[in-house]
Amino acid sequence: MTLYSCYLILLLFTWNTAAYGPNQRAQKKGDIILGGLFPIHFGVAAKDQDLKSRPESVECIRYNFRGFRWLQAMIFAIEEINSSPNLLPNMTLGYRIFDTCNTVSKALEATLSFVAQNKIDSLNLDEFCNCSEHIPSTIAVVGATGSGVSTAVANLLGLFYIPQVSYASSSRLLSNKNQFKSFLRTIPNDEHQATAMADIIEYFRWNWVGTIAADDDYGRPGIEKFREEAEERDICIDFSELISQYSDEEEIQQVVEVIQNSTARVIVVFSSGPDLEPLIKEIVRRNITGKIWLASEAWASSSLIAMPEFFRVIGSTIGFALKAGQIPGFREFLQKVHPKKSTNNGFAKEFWEETFNCYLPDGSKNSPASASFHKAHEEGLGTGNGTAAFRPPCTGDENITSVETPYMDYTHLRISYNVYLAVYSIAHALQDIYTCTPGKGLFTNGSCADIKKVEAWQVLKHLRHLNFTNNMGEQVDFDEFGDLVGNYSIINWHLSPEDGSVVFEEVGHYNVYAKKGERLFINENKILWSGFSKEVPFSNCSRDCLPGTRKGIIEGEPTCCFECVDCPDGEYSDETDASACDKCPEDYWSNENHTSCIPKQIEFLSWTEPFGIALTLFAVLGIFLTSFVLGVFTKFRNTPIVKATNRELSYLLLFSLLCCFSSSLFFIGQPQNWTCRLRQPAFGISFVLCISCILVKTNRVLLVFEAKIPTSLHRKWWGLNLQFLLVFLCTFVQIIICVIWLYTAPPSSYRNHELEDEIIFITCHEGSLMALGFLIGYTCLLAAICFFFAFKSRKLPENFNEAKFITFSMLIFFIVWISFIPAYASTYGKFVSAVEVIAILAASFGLLACIFFNKVYIILFKPSRNTIEEVRCSTAAHAFKVAARATLRRSNVSRKRSNSLGGSTGSTPSSSISSKSNHEDPFPLPASAERQRQQQRGCKQKVSFGSGTVTLSLSFEEPQKNAMANRNTKRRNSLEAQNSDDSLMRHRALLPLQ
């Protein structure tokens, strides 16, 4: 059974070795063997296997100069380690390197070679099989490149715990240690790269992109992570397509149609160069320009894509590149390559032929280059990089530095340095085994592995605990997922002005160690869009919404497609593409463009505005006129007119009018708490005091002329004390109302934001409208009572007849305050105060004018009427009128009775009463006679009764004669005349002039 197993494994190894001839590998013996997987070719030739004969291995095509440089980096690192006295002394590292041709199948063929050799060693078949030229096991593998290839290789190597250190596979799926147990890498995974792509799009304020991904384990996970990051940043994806280097022409055409018809200008591509190349060629053929390509690390510096003939289409590429490293002496090592000198490198011969577009005539027929050449020579076709049908033979003296190829591009060693670092990582793991002290090892009971019989799983254990410093002074240690965390450089494709080649200008970097929001740095001044422009291209579904607007959703469209809606009043947006408008603070309002908030206009009845100035002037005018009237009354206080109007009450009335005019000023200016609490009580108390004075005056005069013969008791009770007491009592009620109001619900200053959006009205909140109603209602009640008494006493003597003017003033008062109620209710803001001020001033001017202006006119301009005789004459005339009316009334009654008793009939005579005072004499008299006439001045009263007229005369100079005449008259007249004289005496008894 053991012999049978040995036979099967030898067959497998023999078949694998046959598939990889001597010229298809780079191999060197050593104490410890490292495996290598590199893409020396970009792909394999399509070939149908009809299975009519034994299947042959597919042919690799399209030489990859960068892949050969990466292979050289591994060989250089191994040779450098072998020559180092400090690292693995007395130990030699060997290598077995195979070409994966960038395909899974070729990579697995090479991996089977590693696994088969390790399996033979594990079976220990030397004593049975007598195997010669024993090849040590491969204890670690460096590679592969593509994530899809590494995934397949890792699945196979993981079964045998052979450590695999990749230098370019960045798929985040490979961080899954449950599935890929032995996989490690010296390149950051795509987790951070996808986030960095989304950050770049957000940085340039793009939100409408397309995505393209390779249909493998590199492209699909990478673009999926990008979608997650884009969704968090409100970036919308217009289209998402998968590509492959093996896609047929129809699939490529379909993807190109989508790109051409899309409005998205930014295209995010997670792919390798070989997978993207067919698509780019078709886009170039159709000349689809104006797109911005965001390149993942796998193709950002690919020589297949970064070609001058493609630049007009992909000149706006921004890509990610690994941090460049430094490998001292590597440049010279690359220049030393030669087919005759590189005996251990079976790929050097093909490299030489592809570099100089020639063939080596002494090459083996098994060489792929030679085979291709002979086939092309026979069919008349060119291969490789040759453009002619026939390649000339190589001389072997060609200068490698005279040809521009990606192989010699050592200015930015990124993948090459990762290869270098991967080899050194394995070497340091072996060094840890070599220097391990028993009892301090990583294995059971602190044991150490034997460096001479080291196995792959032991190397894997030490790699997981690796920690060393590389040649650049950086710490190298793999995390729990087998990854190295690294930073990215951001590059922009430029066209070299010297030779027209594509160069990669570093324009920024991405630091994965920094905190979120500070990881990305871009120098926009270095970026050239489409190779020449500095203006950042636009790639949004909708145009930016300017400040003052917000994004509005369009039904059925992605969130990135929106319409710009103006912010409503009171809201603003001060940034572009605002998702929502912000509300302005309470005391602010949006400006005209809704881009910011400005303080609201504050309005109140100001002292400085024209309306406030006008009202103030009227109030001051009222105060001045009232003061003037008070001055006139004070100066002429002993004149009959002033005395007849109840001098003391008139003073109090004028004082109350001063208070009324002054109270209106509290309604002007910015309302404060104290002015709000003072203005309504001041207005209410002032007016009640004023109306109380008028009421007491009117009521007293009316009682005087309608009362019977007064006694001393009447004089006592109707004196000044009682009058002032009544005024105080009436005013005290209003004071009580105001005190209750201020205690229970005091008015206060109030900033009203609700009346108008853009204006803050500073008004007084009255606290209680009911209290204000009581205040005004009580005032109107007193005014109504006053109006009643004034109307009732409207026919009193002219000089005493203030009632007529009081009636007019009360009418004005009622008209003003009845109009005030609807005006007060329908206005708002500062006009509420203005309406009340107008009402106060109108009512005050009405009272002042109706009650006092006529008297002031007589005092100042008609002094002849301001005499005691004029006042008494007017009083006597009123008495005679009353007597005449009474006599006439009773005479008519008596006549009717006599006619009814005597049986006679007659017409009732009509009567008329006229009163006239002899004030003027049409004939001038001498001065002495005039003085005598003045002393004898009196008044005459005529009473007409139908067919006759009776004239009654009084002389104020001879009171005794007048009294005797009155007595004679009483004897001659009936009882009615006696009653009339009694009335006259009553009036005279209570006149203030007496």
URZI-V221629 format. One record per residue. OMEGA is omega in radians with two decimals (999 if undefined). Layout:
omega->OMEGA
omega->OMEGA
This chain:
omega->-3.14
omega->3.09
omega->-3.13
omega->3.11
omega->3.11
omega->-3.13
omega->-3.12
omega->-3.09
omega->3.11
omega->3.08
omega->-3.14
omega->-3.11
omega->3.13
omega->3.14
omega->-3.12
omega->3.13
omega->3.11
omega->3.13
omega->3.12
omega->3.14
omega->-3.09
omega->-3.10
omega->-3.12
omega->3.12
omega->2.96
omega->-2.98
omega->3.09
omega->-3.11
omega->3.10
omega->3.12
omega->3.12
omega->-3.07
omega->3.02
omega->3.08
omega->3.13
omega->3.11
omega->-3.08
omega->3.12
omega->3.13
omega->3.05
omega->-3.08
omega->-3.11
omega->3.13
omega->3.14
omega->3.11
omega->-3.08
omega->3.12
omega->3.10
omega->-3.13
omega->3.07
omega->3.04
omega->3.07
omega->-3.10
omega->-3.14
omega->3.11
omega->3.10
omega->-3.10
omega->-3.08
omega->3.09
omega->-3.08
omega->3.05
omega->-3.03
omega->-3.11
omega->-3.12
omega->-3.14
omega->3.10
omega->3.11
omega->3.09
omega->3.11
omega->3.08
omega->3.13
omega->3.11
omega->3.11
omega->3.14
omega->-3.14
omega->-3.13
omega->-3.13
omega->3.13
omega->3.11
omega->3.12
omega->3.14
omega->-3.13
omega->-3.13
omega->3.12
omega->-3.06
omega->-3.05
omega->-3.14
omega->3.09
omega->3.14
omega->3.08
omega->-3.13
omega->3.08
omega->3.03
omega->-3.12
omega->3.00
omega->-3.02
omega->-3.11
omega->3.10
omega->3.11
omega->-3.09
omega->3.10
omega->3.14
omega->-3.12
omega->-3.06
omega->3.14
omega->3.12
omega->3.13
omega->3.07
omega->3.13
omega->-3.12
omega->3.09
omega->3.10
omega->3.11
omega->-3.07
omega->-3.10
omega->-3.13
omega->3.12
omega->3.14
omega->3.10
omega->3.13
omega->-3.11
omega->3.12
omega->3.12
omega->-3.04
omega->-3.06
omega->-3.07
omega->3.12
omega->-2.99
omega->-3.09
omega->-3.09
omega->3.09
omega->3.14
omega->-3.11
omega->3.10
omega->-3.13
omega->3.12
omega->3.03
omega->-3.03
omega->3.08
omega->-3.12
omega->3.04
omega->-3.12
omega->-0.03
omega->-3.06
omega->-3.10
omega->-3.12
omega->3.11
omega->3.12
omega->-3.13
omega->3.12
omega->3.13
omega->3.14
omega->-3.10
omega->3.11
omega->-3.11
omega->-3.13
omega->3.14
omega->3.11
omega->-3.08
omega->3.12
omega->3.03
omega->-3.09
omega->3.10
omega->3.13
omega->-3.12
omega->-3.12
omega->-3.05
omega->-3.11
omega->-3.00
omega->-3.12
omega->-3.12
omega->3.11
omega->-3.08
omega->3.08
omega->3.13
omega->-3.08
omega->3.06
omega->-3.12
omega->-3.09
omega->-2.96
omega->-3.02
omega->-3.07
omega->3.00
omega->-3.13
omega->3.12
omega->3.11
omega->3.10
omega->3.10
omega->-3.03
omega->3.12
omega->-3.11
omega->-3.12
omega->3.11
omega->3.09
omega->3.14
omega->3.10
omega->3.12
omega->3.12
omega->3.12
omega->3.13
omega->3.10
omega->-3.13
omega->-3.13
omega->3.06
omega->3.00
omega->3.08
omega->-3.09
omega->-3.01
omega->2.98
omega->3.14
omega->3.06
omega->-3.11
omega->3.02
omega->-3.10
omega->3.12
omega->-3.08
omega->3.03
omega->-3.05
omega->-3.06
omega->3.11
omega->-3.13
omega->-3.11
omega->3.07
omega->3.08
omega->3.12
omega->3.11
omega->3.13
omega->3.13
omega->3.14
omega->3.14
omega->3.11
omega->-3.09
omega->3.14
omega->3.04
omega->-3.09
omega->-3.13
omega->-3.10
omega->3.13
omega->3.12
omega->-3.05
omega->3.07
omega->-3.12
omega->3.08
omega->3.10
omega->3.14
omega->3.09
omega->3.12
omega->-3.03
omega->-3.12
omega->3.11
omega->3.10
omega->3.14
omega->-3.13
omega->3.11
omega->3.14
omega->3.09
omega->3.13
omega->-3.14
omega->-3.08
omega->-3.08
omega->-3.10
omega->3.06
omega->3.10
omega->-3.13
omega->3.14
omega->-3.14
omega->3.12
omega->-3.05
omega->2.98
omega->-3.07
omega->2.98
omega->-3.14
omega->-3.12
omega->3.13
omega->-3.08
omega->-3.01
omega->-3.14
omega->3.13
omega->-3.11
omega->3.13
omega->3.12
omega->3.10
omega->3.09
omega->3.13
omega->3.13
omega->3.12
omega->3.09
omega->-3.08
omega->3.08
omega->3.12
omega->3.06
omega->-3.08
omega->3.08
omega->-2.91
omega->2.98
omega->-3.05
omega->-3.03
omega->3.14
omega->-3.08
omega->3.11
omega->-3.10
omega->3.12
omega->3.10
omega->-3.06
omega->-3.08
omega->-3.12
omega->-3.10
omega->-3.11
omega->3.09
omega->-2.92
omega->-3.11
omega->-3.13
omega->-3.03
omega->-3.11
omega->-3.14
omega->-3.07
omega->2.95
omega->-3.05
omega->3.12
omega->3.10
omega->3.10
omega->3.11
omega->-3.10
omega->3.11
omega->-3.13
omega->3.10
omega->-3.11
omega->3.10
omega->-3.07
omega->3.14
omega->3.14
omega->3.13
omega->3.12
omega->-3.09
omega->-3.09
omega->-3.07
omega->3.11
omega->-3.10
omega->-3.09
omega->-3.11
omega->-3.09
omega->-3.07
omega->-3.14
omega->-3.07
omega->-3.11
omega->3.13
omega->-3.08
omega->-3.11
omega->3.13
omega->3.09
omega->-3.12
omega->-3.12
omega->-3.13
omega->-3.12
omega->-3.05
omega->3.09
omega->3.12
omega->3.07
omega->3.11
omega->-3.04
omega->3.13
omega->-3.13
omega->-3.14
omega->3.09
omega->-3.14
omega->-3.14
omega->3.11
omega->-3.14
omega->-3.14
omega->3.13
omega->3.13
omega->-3.11
omega->-3.11
omega->3.14
omega->3.13
omega->-3.14
omega->3.13
omega->-3.06
omega->-3.13
omega->-3.12
omega->3.09
omega->3.10
omega->3.08
omega->-3.12
omega->-3.11
omega->3.13
omega->3.12
omega->-3.12
omega->-3.06
omega->3.08
omega->3.07
omega->3.11
omega->3.12
omega->3.11
omega->-3.06
omega->3.14
omega->-3.13
omega->-3.13
omega->-3.07
omega->-3.10
omega->-3.10
omega->-3.09
omega->3.10
omega->3.06
omega->3.08
omega->-3.14
omega->-3.08
omega->3.11
omega->-3.08
omega->-3.10
omega->3.13
omega->-3.11
omega->-3.12
omega->3.09
omega->3.13
omega->3.13
omega->3.08
omega->3.07
omega->3.12
omega->-3.13
omega->3.12
omega->3.13
omega->3.13
omega->3.08
omega->3.12
omega->-3.13
omega->3.13
omega->3.04
omega->3.08
omega->3.11
omega->3.09
omega->3.08
omega->-3.10
omega->-3.08
omega->-3.08
omega->3.09
omega->3.13
omega->-3.07
omega->3.11
omega->-3.13
omega->-3.09
omega->-3.04
omega->-3.04
omega->3.13
omega->3.11
omega->-3.10
omega->-3.13
omega->3.07
omega->3.11
omega->-3.08
omega->-3.13
omega->3.12
omega->-3.06
omega->3.11
omega->-3.03
omega->-3.09
omega->3.09
omega->3.07
omega->3.12
omega->3.13
omega->-3.13
omega->3.08
omega->3.14
omega->3.13
omega->-3.05
omega->3.05
omega->3.14
omega->3.14
omega->-3.09
omega->-3.06
omega->3.10
omega->3.11
omega->-3.13
omega->3.12
omega->-3.14
omega->3.02
omega->-3.12
omega->3.12
omega->-3.07
omega->3.12
omega->-3.14
omega->-3.09
omega->2.94
omega->3.11
omega->-3.13
omega->3.14
omega->-3.13
omega->2.92
omega->3.12
omega->-3.06
omega->3.08
omega->-3.09
omega->3.07
omega->3.07
omega->-3.08
omega->3.12
omega->-3.09
omega->-3.08
omega->3.11
omega->3.13
omega->3.12
omega->3.11
omega->-3.09
omega->-3.12
omega->3.11
omega->-3.07
omega->3.14
omega->3.10
omega->3.12
omega->-3.08
omega->-3.09
omega->-3.13
omega->-3.10
omega->3.12
omega->-3.05
omega->-3.11
omega->-3.13
omega->-3.07
omega->-3.01
omega->2.99
omega->3.13
omega->3.02
omega->-3.05
omega->-3.12
omega->-3.13
omega->-3.04
omega->3.02
omega->3.11
omega->-3.07
omega->3.05
omega->-3.07
omega->-2.98
omega->3.07
omega->-3.09
omega->-3.13
omega->-3.13
omega->-3.13
omega->3.10
omega->3.11
omega->3.13
omega->3.12
omega->3.08
omega->-3.12
omega->3.02
omega->-3.09
omega->3.02
omega->-3.05
omega->3.10
omega->3.07
omega->3.14
omega->3.09
omega->-3.07
omega->3.01
omega->-3.05
omega->3.11
omega->-3.14
omega->3.06
omega->-3.09
omega->3.13
omega->3.09
omega->-3.01
omega->3.00
omega->-3.11
omega->-3.10
omega->3.12
omega->3.07
omega->3.09
omega->3.11
omega->-3.13
omega->3.09
omega->-3.07
omega->2.96
omega->-3.10
omega->-3.14
omega->3.12
omega->3.10
omega->3.09
omega->3.12
omega->-3.13
omega->3.08
omega->3.13
omega->3.10
omega->3.08
omega->3.04
omega->-2.99
omega->-3.08
omega->-3.12
omega->3.12
omega->-3.11
omega->3.09
omega->-3.03
omega->-3.13
omega->-3.14
omega->3.14
omega->3.12
omega->3.11
omega->3.09
omega->3.13
omega->3.09
omega->3.06
omega->-3.13
omega->-3.08
omega->2.97
omega->-3.12
omega->-2.98
omega->3.06
omega->-2.99
omega->3.14
omega->-3.06
omega->-3.12
omega->3.11
omega->3.11
omega->-3.14
omega->3.14
omega->3.12
omega->3.13
omega->3.11
omega->3.12
omega->3.11
omega->3.08
omega->3.11
omega->3.10
omega->3.14
omega->-3.13
omega->3.12
omega->3.11
omega->3.11
omega->3.12
omega->3.11
omega->3.09
omega->3.11
omega->-3.12
omega->3.12
omega->-3.13
omega->-3.10
omega->-3.05
omega->-3.10
omega->3.12
omega->-3.08
omega->-3.09
omega->-3.12
omega->3.12
omega->-3.09
omega->-3.12
omega->3.14
omega->-2.95
omega->-3.07
omega->3.09
omega->3.10
omega->3.07
omega->3.14
omega->3.11
omega->3.12
omega->3.08
omega->3.12
omega->3.09
omega->3.03
omega->3.11
omega->3.13
omega->3.12
omega->-3.12
omega->-3.12
omega->3.13
omega->-3.13
omega->3.10
omega->-3.14
omega->-3.12
omega->-3.09
omega->-3.12
omega->-3.12
omega->3.00
omega->-3.13
omega->-3.08
omega->3.10
omega->3.12
omega->-3.13
omega->-3.05
omega->-2.91
omega->-3.13
omega->3.06
omega->3.12
omega->3.11
omega->-3.08
omega->-3.12
omega->3.14
omega->-3.11
omega->3.10
omega->3.08
omega->3.13
omega->-3.11
omega->3.12
omega->3.10
omega->-3.14
omega->-3.14
omega->-3.14
omega->3.11
omega->-3.09
omega->-3.12
omega->-3.13
omega->-3.14
omega->-3.13
omega->3.13
omega->3.14
omega->-3.04
omega->3.12
omega->-3.11
omega->3.03
omega->-3.11
omega->-3.05
omega->3.08
omega->3.10
omega->3.11
omega->3.08
omega->-3.13
omega->-3.12
omega->-3.06
omega->3.11
omega->3.06
omega->-3.07
omega->-3.10
omega->3.14
omega->-3.13
omega->3.13
omega->3.10
omega->3.12
omega->3.10
omega->3.14
omega->-3.12
omega->3.13
omega->-3.13
omega->-3.11
omega->3.08
omega->3.12
omega->3.12
omega->3.11
omega->3.11
omega->-3.11
omega->-3.13
omega->3.10
omega->3.13
omega->-3.10
omega->-3.13
omega->-3.05
omega->-3.09
omega->-3.06
omega->3.04
omega->-3.14
omega->3.09
omega->-3.01
omega->3.08
omega->-3.04
omega->3.12
omega->-2.92
omega->-3.04
omega->3.08
omega->-3.03
omega->-2.99
omega->-3.03
omega->2.97
omega->3.10
omega->3.06
omega->-3.09
omega->3.07
omega->3.00
omega->-2.97
omega->3.11
omega->-3.14
omega->3.08
omega->3.10
omega->3.11
omega->3.08
omega->3.09
omega->3.09
omega->-3.11
omega->-3.13
omega->-3.13
omega->3.12
omega->3.10
omega->3.14
omega->3.10
omega->3.08
omega->3.12
omega->3.12
omega->3.10
omega->3.12
omega->3.12
omega->3.13
omega->-3.13
omega->3.14
omega->3.11
omega->-3.13
omega->-3.10
omega->-3.07
omega->-3.07
omega->3.07
omega->-3.11
omega->-3.04
omega->-3.08
omega->3.06
omega->-2.91
omega->2.95
omega->-3.06
omega->3.13
omega->3.12
omega->3.07
omega->3.09
omega->3.11
omega->-3.12
omega->3.11
omega->3.07
omega->3.09
omega->3.14
omega->3.14
omega->3.14
omega->-3.12
omega->-3.02
omega->3.01
omega->3.07
omega->-3.10
omega->-3.04
omega->3.11
omega->3.12
omega->3.13
omega->-3.10
omega->-3.03
omega->3.13
omega->3.14
omega->3.09
omega->-3.09
omega->-3.11
omega->3.05
omega->3.10
omega->3.14
omega->3.12
omega->-3.13
omega->3.09
omega->3.12
omega->3.13
omega->3.14
omega->-3.11
omega->-3.14
omega->3.12
omega->-3.11
omega->3.11
omega->3.10
omega->3.12
omega->-3.11
omega->-3.07
omega->-3.04
omega->-3.03
omega->-2.95
omega->-3.03
omega->3.14
omega->-3.14
omega->3.10
omega->3.11
omega->3.13
omega->-3.11
omega->-3.03
omega->-2.99
omega->3.10
omega->-3.11
omega->-3.13
omega->3.13
omega->3.12
omega->3.14
omega->-3.14
omega->3.12
omega->-3.13
omega->-3.12
omega->-3.13
omega->3.10
omega->3.13
omega->3.13
omega->3.11
omega->3.11
omega->3.11
omega->3.13
omega->3.13
omega->3.11
omega->3.14
omega->3.14
omega->-3.12
omega->-3.14
omega->3.13
omega->3.13
omega->3.14
omega->-3.12
omega->-3.12
omega->3.08
omega->3.12
omega->3.13
omega->-3.13
omega->-3.13
omega->3.12
omega->3.14
omega->-3.14
omega->3.14
omega->3.13
omega->3.14
omega->-3.12
omega->3.13
omega->-3.14
omega->3.12
omega->3.08
omega->3.14
omega->3.11
omega->-3.10
omega->3.03
omega->-3.10
omega->3.06
omega->-3.10
omega->3.09
omega->-3.11
omega->-3.13
omega->3.12
omega->3.09
omega->-3.13
omega->-3.00
omega->3.08
omega->-3.09
omega->-3.13
omega->-3.12
omega->-3.11
omega->3.05
omega->-3.08
omega->-3.14
omega->3.11
omega->3.14
omega->3.13
omega->3.11
omega->3.14
omega->3.13
omega->3.12
omega->-3.08
omega->-3.07
omega->3.10
omega->3.12
omega->-3.14
omega->-3.13
omega->3.13
omega->3.10
omega->-3.10
omega->3.09
omega->3.05
omega->-3.02
omega->-3.10
omega->-3.13
omega->3.12
omega->3.12
omega->3.13
omega->-3.10
omega->3.06
omega->3.06
omega->-3.09
omega->-3.14
omega->-3.04
omega->-3.12
omega->-3.11
omega->3.12
omega->-3.13
omega->3.12
omega->3.11
omega->3.12
omega->3.12
omega->3.13
omega->3.08
omega->-3.13
omega->-3.14
omega->3.10
omega->-3.08
omega->-3.07
omega->-3.14
omega->-3.13
omega->-3.12
omega->3.14
omega->3.12
omega->3.13
omega->3.13
omega->3.12
omega->3.09
omega->3.11
omega->3.12
omega->-3.13
omega->3.12
omega->-3.13
omega->-3.12
omega->-3.08
omega->-3.06
omega->-3.14
omega->3.13
omega->3.14
omega->-3.09
omega->999
